[in-house]
Amino acid sequence: MQNKLSDLNNHLFAEIERLGDEDLGGEELKAEISRAHAITGVASQIISNGNLLLRAHIAKSDEVKTLPKQLTD
């Protein structure tokens, strides 16, 4: 499975849409909020890893001519 940062954006926006569902309430809303916290936690780690990869790539060369495959769409 090859996921891209654009896939992460799609998941985050899908979660925003689920949280914006006005018909969601009570336990369903609490469950969705818990799910949103888990998704954002994982997303933060993915972004941190991407940032580390980019910084390592920059450190290896004085200028970035091509981005690492993991950072491209």
C-alpha positions as CSV (number, residue, x, y, z in Angstrom):
1,M,0.0,0.0,0.0
2,Q,1.4,3.4,-1.0
3,N,-0.2,6.3,0.7
4,K,0.5,9.9,-0.2
5,L,0.1,13.1,1.7
6,S,-2.9,13.9,-0.5
7,D,-4.5,10.8,0.9
8,L,-3.9,12.2,4.4
9,N,-5.6,15.4,3.4
10,N,-8.6,13.5,2.1
11,H,-9.0,11.6,5.4
12,L,-8.7,14.8,7.4
13,F,-11.3,16.6,5.3
14,A,-13.6,13.5,5.5
15,E,-13.4,13.6,9.3
16,I,-14.3,17.3,9.2
17,E,-17.3,16.5,7.2
18,R,-18.4,13.7,9.6
19,L,-17.9,16.1,12.6
20,G,-20.1,18.7,10.8
21,D,-23.0,16.3,10.4
22,E,-25.8,18.1,12.3
23,D,-27.7,14.8,12.7
24,L,-24.8,13.4,14.8
25,G,-25.4,13.6,18.5
26,G,-25.1,11.9,21.9
27,E,-22.9,8.8,21.9
28,E,-22.4,8.9,18.1
29,L,-20.9,12.4,18.4
30,K,-18.7,11.4,21.3
31,A,-17.4,8.4,19.3
32,E,-16.7,10.6,16.3
33,I,-14.8,13.1,18.4
34,S,-12.7,10.3,19.8
35,R,-12.1,9.0,16.3
36,A,-11.1,12.5,15.2
37,H,-8.6,12.8,18.1
38,A,-7.0,9.4,17.0
39,I,-6.9,10.5,13.4
40,T,-5.3,13.8,14.2
41,G,-2.7,12.1,16.4
42,V,-1.7,9.7,13.6
43,A,-1.7,12.6,11.1
44,S,0.6,14.6,13.3
45,Q,3.1,11.7,13.4
46,I,2.9,11.3,9.6
47,I,3.6,15.0,9.1
48,S,6.5,14.9,11.6
49,N,8.0,11.9,9.8
50,G,7.7,13.7,6.5
51,N,9.3,16.8,8.0
52,L,12.2,14.7,9.3
53,L,12.6,13.1,5.9
54,L,12.7,16.4,4.2
55,R,15.2,17.9,6.6
56,A,17.4,14.8,6.2
57,H,17.2,15.2,2.4
58,I,18.1,18.9,2.7
59,A,21.0,18.1,5.0
60,K,22.3,15.6,2.5
61,S,22.4,18.1,-0.3
62,D,22.8,21.9,-0.2
63,E,19.6,22.3,-2.3
64,V,16.6,20.2,-3.0
65,K,16.5,19.3,-6.7
66,T,13.9,16.6,-6.3
67,L,11.7,15.8,-3.4
68,P,11.8,12.3,-1.8
69,K,9.1,10.0,-3.3
70,Q,7.3,9.9,0.1
71,L,6.6,13.7,-0.2
72,T,5.2,13.8,-3.7
73,D,1.7,13.2,-4.9
